[in-house]
Amino acid sequence: MSESEYEKIVVYHYNKGEVQEEIVKFSRNRWVALHCEFLNPQGYQVLLRYQWASGKIKVPLTITEPKDVPKFVKRFERLKPRTFYASANVYKELTHLGHVKRLENIAYCTPTWDIDNTLEKWEATIAVAKEIVDFLNQEGISESVFLKWSGKGAHVHIHERAFSENLLKKVNPLDAAYAVVEYV
């Protein structure tokens, strides 16, 4: 993507207030990653998952307010950020590198089906998403389901708070989400 296309498409998109609000709404208390167009020495696109905090401490990348979105796009502009990702896990704390490594720090986990495809086959992507949603509906899960278009594919999610607190006292949220995804 040329510099002018990048400015017109990516920067313009992430400067929209409604885009920033949606990203913050989903990303709050999640570990965030910024997927960039820039290629590393091995030829892979850079995926930023950490930032340096005061005292030169590496911490998980997080988004807490709308202005964080264009701030990160600007801060890492030489790497050409193009997509924000947020973990399925919602964490109790995310101020230290070790927080993402501790299972007991996961407060909730969003069951997610990632439907990868090409843009030309968008109808097949919608058909697969519909199959998953229909199956969930047959199993009694309907009000907690939401979908996101992800550029070339889609994600089907069950809201992470659909699991009862009673269940989450017995089963780690990551295990509960994984079991549901595997079952479907």
C-alpha positions in Angstrom: 0.0 0.0 0.0 1.4 3.4 -1.0 1.9 6.1 1.6 -1.0 8.1 0.3 -3.3 5.1 0.2 -2.3 4.2 3.8 -3.1 7.8 4.9 -6.5 7.8 3.0 -7.6 4.4 4.2 -5.9 3.3 7.5 -5.2 6.6 9.2 -8.5 8.1 8.2 -10.4 5.0 9.5 -8.7 5.0 12.9 -9.2 8.7 13.3 -13.0 8.2 13.3 -14.6 8.6 16.7 -17.0 5.7 16.3 -14.2 3.3 15.3 -12.1 4.4 18.3 -15.1 3.9 20.6 -15.8 0.3 19.3 -12.2 -0.6 19.7 -12.1 0.6 23.3 -15.4 -1.1 24.1 -14.1 -4.5 23.0 -10.4 -4.0 24.1 -10.8 -2.8 27.6 -8.9 -5.2 30.0 -7.6 -7.2 27.1 -4.1 -7.7 25.7 -3.9 -5.7 22.5 -1.7 -6.3 19.4 -1.1 -4.0 16.5 -0.5 -5.8 13.2 1.7 -3.7 10.8 2.5 -3.7 7.1 6.3 -3.4 7.9 8.2 -6.7 7.4 10.8 -7.9 10.0 14.1 -9.3 8.8 12.6 -12.8 8.5 10.0 -11.4 6.1 7.0 -11.5 8.4 4.7 -8.6 9.2 5.4 -7.0 12.6 3.0 -7.7 15.4 3.4 -5.3 18.3 2.2 -6.7 21.6 4.2 -4.8 24.1 5.2 -1.3 25.0 7.9 0.2 27.2 6.6 1.7 30.4 8.4 4.1 32.7 11.7 2.7 33.9 12.2 0.8 30.7 9.8 -2.0 31.7 8.2 -4.1 29.0 4.4 -4.3 29.6 1.5 -5.7 27.6 0.0 -3.3 25.1 -3.4 -2.1 26.2 -6.1 0.4 25.1 -8.1 2.2 27.8 -9.5 5.3 26.0 -10.4 6.3 22.5 -7.4 8.6 22.0 -5.1 5.6 22.5 -6.1 4.3 19.0 -4.8 7.2 16.9 -1.9 7.7 19.4 -0.7 4.1 18.6 -1.2 4.6 14.9 0.9 7.8 15.1 3.5 6.4 17.5 4.3 3.4 15.3 3.6 5.1 11.9 7.0 4.0 10.5 5.8 0.4 10.8 2.4 1.2 9.2 0.0 -0.3 11.7 -3.1 -1.6 9.9 -5.1 -3.7 12.3 -5.8 -3.8 16.0 -6.3 -7.2 17.7 -7.5 -7.8 21.2 -7.2 -11.1 23.1 -10.1 -13.4 23.8 -9.0 -13.2 27.5 -10.2 -10.4 29.7 -7.7 -9.9 32.5 -8.0 -8.8 36.1 -4.7 -6.9 35.7 -2.5 -6.0 32.8 0.2 -3.8 34.1 3.0 -6.3 34.2 4.4 -8.8 31.7 3.7 -11.7 34.0 0.0 -10.9 34.1 -0.6 -12.4 30.7 1.1 -15.6 31.7 -1.0 -16.4 34.8 -4.2 -18.4 34.2 -5.6 -17.2 37.5 -5.4 -13.6 36.1 -8.0 -14.4 33.4 -11.3 -13.0 34.6 -13.3 -13.9 31.5 -12.7 -15.5 28.1 -14.7 -14.9 24.9 -15.5 -18.1 22.9 -14.5 -17.2 19.3 -14.7 -18.8 15.9 -12.4 -17.2 13.4 -13.6 -17.7 9.9 -10.7 -16.9 7.5 -11.4 -16.5 3.8 -10.8 -14.2 0.9 -12.9 -11.1 0.2 -14.1 -12.6 -3.1 -15.7 -15.5 -1.1 -17.6 -13.3 1.4 -20.8 -15.2 0.8 -19.2 -18.4 1.9 -17.9 -16.6 5.0 -21.4 -15.5 5.8 -22.7 -19.0 5.3 -20.2 -20.5 7.7 -21.0 -17.8 10.3 -24.7 -18.5 9.9 -24.1 -22.3 10.5 -22.3 -21.5 13.7 -25.0 -19.0 14.9 -27.8 -21.5 14.0 -26.1 -24.3 15.9 -25.6 -22.0 19.0 -29.3 -21.0 18.7 -30.3 -24.7 18.7 -28.3 -25.2 21.8 -30.1 -22.3 23.5 -27.5 -19.6 23.0 -28.8 -16.6 21.1 -28.8 -13.3 23.0 -25.0 -13.5 23.9 -23.8 -14.1 20.3 -22.3 -11.3 18.2 -20.4 -11.2 14.9 -17.5 -9.0 13.6 -16.4 -8.6 10.1 -12.6 -8.8 10.0 -11.6 -7.6 6.6 -11.3 -11.0 4.7 -13.4 -13.1 7.1 -15.5 -12.9 10.2 -15.5 -13.8 13.9 -18.4 -15.3 15.7 -18.3 -14.6 19.5 -20.2 -15.5 22.6 -20.1 -12.7 25.1 -17.6 -13.7 27.8 -20.1 -12.9 30.6 -22.5 -15.5 29.3 -20.9 -17.9 31.7 -22.2 -17.9 35.2 -20.0 -16.8 38.0 -20.8 -20.1 39.7 -19.3 -22.0 36.7 -16.3 -19.7 36.6 -15.5 -20.5 40.2 -15.2 -24.2 39.2 -13.6 -23.9 35.8 -11.0 -21.4 34.5 -12.6 -19.0 31.9 -10.1 -20.1 29.2 -11.1 -23.8 29.7 -14.8 -22.9 29.6 -14.4 -20.9 26.4 -12.2 -23.6 24.8 -14.7 -26.3 25.6 -17.6 -24.4 24.0 -15.6 -23.7 20.9 -14.5 -27.4 20.6 -18.1 -28.6 21.2 -19.5 -26.5 18.4 
